[in-house]
Every structure is written in C-alpha cells, then in structure tokens.
C-alpha cells in the first residue's frame, strides 16, 4: 500500500463550517460510484484511512472528515462534545454532498458514531440519506467488552486535564505499542501525534473521552440498533487487540449472530494501518466489489 504523507493528505481536503466551527473533510473517488462514509477513531483522525484510501477511491465515492475536536478540524474548548453531535456533523456532510444512500466503514470511536447513525436510520420516515450497510473495525461496540487502557481511564477522571497536558510523544508511542500487534512506522506515529496536537488538541481530549460513559448510558439504543437492523453488518477485527480483540468477536457473535466476522490474527487495534491489504480485501468482499 502507498504511504500518503500528512501534508499531501491535508492538501487533498477542504473545509466547511458547521456550528461556527471549521471542519476538514475529503470528498473524492469514483464518479457516480456508491458512497462510502469513513469514520475515524480516537484520538487520531481521517488520515488513518490513507493506506486503503487510493484503492477504495477506484471503487467508491468516498466521504470522510476529521470530527470536531480531532485532526485538522476545529477543537473548541467550550463545545459540548458528544457522539450525538458527531453524528449530526456526519449528517451535515452527507447533506452537503447530496448523498441519497451510503455505506459506512468505521473504527473505534467511529464505531459508536456509526451505531448512532444506524439507530437514526431505523427511525427514518423517508427523509435524509439511506444507510445500506456497515463494516466495523475494532472498537467498543458493547460497553461491557471494552477494555480501556489505564491512560484512557485516567483521562476520563478528574485528573484528565493534567494528564493531557503532561502527555509526551514517548508516552503516546508506548501506548500504541501496547495496542498494535504490528509495529507502526515512525512516520505513521509522528503524523498521528501531529494531528493530536494540531490546534492545541490535547486540551480537549478529556472532553472527547466522555464517549466511554456515553456508551454505557446509551447501550440499549446503540446495541439495540445492531440487534434489530436488517442491514448487512460486518466486523473486521484484529484479534490481538487488548482493547477490543478476540473478546469483542465472541460478544459480537453472541449478540449479533446475523453479522459477518473477519478475524485477523497477529493484528491489533488499528487493522487498517497494521494490515491494510487484509482489511481492504475484507471490505471489498463484504460490499460486493
């Protein structure tokens, strides 16, 4: 897979204004192709998708953005960050692009945003774009199986602002070494760190990580959406992930038996970066491409 450096990625996108905040987004790919909405995870950004982006662009109309508080998008200190708000943001992007129907590829925090979009799709009254299918990568689909790192627990505590301020690149890298079974290239890690620090991003991390509590509060809605939908669902999981690996697969098979599963041995929490060829193959097979 071709590496796309961060500057090149940034130059390929644009910005639009949402609730008085600047949002970085990308809208490209196959003209007239089916729309694939890509939703990134925490604490990184849409650049995560770059290893598989060019290949997907040959087959789909691609839409993605850096969610509010992430990457090249605005990171306001006083915004009431929530999964619901991020879902609103993606709906604004779909409307801006004039999308009528779409599919989703999501990871980590983005899985929860996708679950909210799925729940909304089930409540559609022929208004707005129609969701057709979702492919999830490693993430906290079920709060009872999510195993956050110690650093994430502290970040969600009253000590969160202090931890965010004191976090260094070395600590950031060490945590990625814990969650990724295959070492990430230094250029990948340096780019992720740069995105985290863009627009003083570390300052809003304690606000963003409230999503862990939101998952517990909204479990009935978000897990229920998985269990009641008639839409095709697939989980591609790096099973060596300590946060959402093989234990997530077991719970997914138990609670969402109609869903497809692709297990990736020797792969951790970032399968699209650790094993992009395998993820690409699984995504294309699932979407029938």
N, C-alpha and C positions, 0 to 999 in steps of 0.2 A: 504494500500500500504506500502511496506517495505521501510524504510529510508536507503539510502546509504550514508554513511558519506563521506566527501570530500576527505580524504586520500585514502579510498577504491576506490572511483571513479577515482582518479588520477592514482592509481596503475594499473587500468584496461585498461589504454590507452597507446599510443605510440606517437612518434614524427616523423615527416618527414620535410624535408627542402623545402621551397618554396620561391623563390626570395631571397635567402640567409637568410631567417628567419625560426626559429623553430616553427612548428605548432603541437599543441596537437590534437590528433584525437582518435576515437574509431571505431573499425571495428569488429563487432561480431553479434551473433544472429543465427537464423535458417540457417543451411547449405542448400544451394540450394534454399532458400526462396526468394521471391521478395524483392528487395532492397527498403528500406525506408530511405530517407535522412532527418535528423532532423536538423533544422536551428534555432539557439537560438536568443534571443533578446538583446537589450541594457538596462542596462550596464552589464549584467550578462554573462553567458557562458553555455556551453553544459551540465553542471551539473544540470541545470534547469530541464532536462528531466528525472532525476533519479527516480521520483515517478512512472513513467509509463514505464521505460526502461526494467525491467525484463519481464513484461507481453508482451511487444512488441517483445522482443527478442525470445520469444517462437513461434512467427508467421512470423517474417520478418528477413531478413538480414539487420542489422542496420549499418548506417554510420553517424557519426557526427564529428564535430571538434569545437574547440574554434577559432573563427575568429581572424584574425590578429588584435591585439590591445585589445583582450579580454582573460580572464581566464588564462590558463596555456601556451598560445601561446606567441610568442614574441610581444613586444609593442614598436617598433622603433619610436623615436621622429620625424624622418625626412621622414617617409613614406607618400606618397600622398593617404591617406585613401579615399576610395570611395565604393559605392555599386557595381560598375563595377568590382573593384579589388577583392572584397569579392566573387562575382560570379565566377571570374576567379579561385579563390582559391578552391571553391567547385568543379569546373570542373576538377581541378588538382586531387582532392581527388577521384572523380569518375573514372578518368583515371587510377590512381594508383591502385584502387580496381578492375579494369577490368569490370566495370558495363556496361551493354548493355541497360538496361531500368530501370527506377526507379520512385518512387513516393516521394512526399515531405510532411512533416509536419513542419510548420514554425510558428514563433511567433514574433510579434513586429518588430524590425529592420530586423529580418529574413524574414518577410513577403515581404519586399521590395526586398531583395536578391532573394527570390523565384519568384517575378514578373519579375525580370531581366532574370532569368533562363527560365521562361515561354516565354518571348519575344524572347530569343535566340532559344528556341525550335521551335518556329514558323518560324524561318529563317533557320532551318536545311536543309542541302542538303544530307541527309542520312549519315552524318558524326557525330560521337560522340554519347553518350548515348541518348536514347529517354525518354522524360518525359511523364508519363502516367496519373497523377492526382495530385492535390494539396489540402491539408487541411490546412487552415489558422486558427490561433488563433488570439486573439486581437492584432491589430496593425494598422499602418497608411496606409491602402490600398489606401485611397483617401486623398490627402493633405488638401482638403477643410473641411474634417471632423475630422482631427487630432487636438486634444486639448492638447497641451503640458503643463506640469507643469511650474510654474514660474521659478523653478530651471533650467529646460531644456532651457527656453528662455534665461536666464542669461548665461548659459553655452555656448550657441551659439553666444553670444555677445562678444565684446572686453574684457569684464570682466571675460570671461570663465576661463582663466588660474588661475586667483586669486581665483575664486570660487572653482575650482577643488582642489587647494592647501589647502583651508580652510575647505573643506567638512569633517565632522566628522561622526563617526558611528551613533551618535544620530540623526543627520540630515538625513542621509541615511535611517535609520529605520523609521523616521517620514514620509518621502516621500512614503515609501512602505505602511505605514498605510493609506495614502491617496488614493492610487491606488488599494489596495487589499481590497475587501469587507470582506473576511475571513482572520483573523489574521494569519500571517505566524509564524511558530515555531521559537524560538530564534536560534536554530541550523541552520535553513534554512537561516535566515538573516545573521548570523555570517559567514556562508560559502560564501554567495554572496559577503559580504564585503571583505572577504579574497581574493576572486577571483579578485575583482576590484582592490585591492591593490597589487596583485602579479606583480612582475616586474615593480614596480612604475607605475601601470596602470592609476592612477588618472591623471597623466600628459598628457596622450593622449586623454582624454575624450573630450576636446574642438575640437580636430581634428575629432574624430569619430562622433560627433553630427552634423556634416555638412550634414548628411543624411537627415535632415529635409528640408534643402534647395534643396538638390538633388531631393527629391520627387516632389517639385514644378517645378523644371527645366525639369524633365523627365516625367511629368504627362501624356502627350499624349502617350508615349511609354509604360509606366507601367500600366496605367489604360486601355489603348487600348488593351494590351495583355489579360487582364481579359475579355474584352468585345468581342473579336474576336475569342478566342480559342474555340475549340470543345472539349477540355479535361474536364473531371469532376472536378468541384471545390466545396469546402465546406468551410463555415465559422463557426467555433465554437466560440461563443462569450460570455464572462462574461459580462452580460448587465449592471452591476452596476459599471463598469469601467468608471471613469471620463475622461479618455484619448480617449478610443475607444470602448465605450459600446453600448448602445441601438441606439445612433445616427449613429454609424457605420453600424449597422444592417440595419437600414432604407435606408441608402445610397447604401449598397450592394444590397439590394432587388430592388432598383430603377435602378441601373446601370448594375447589373449582374443578371438579372432575372432567368437565366438558372442555377444559382448556388444554392446549398443546404445551409440551415441555421439551426444551432442548437443553441438555446438561453439557457443560463444558469443563471437563476435568483439567486440573492444573491451571485454572483461571480464577481470578479473584473478583473484586468489587467493580472494576472498570473493564468489562469484557470487550467493549467496542474499541478500547485503546490497547488492551493486552492481547486480544486475539481478533483483530478486525476482520480477517478473512472468514473465520468461522461464524462471526456474527452476521456479516453480510450474506453469507450463504443461507443462514437460518432465516433472516428477514425476507430475502427474495423467495425462498421456498414457501414461507408462510403466506406471503401476499400474492403468491401465484405468478411471480415474474420470472 
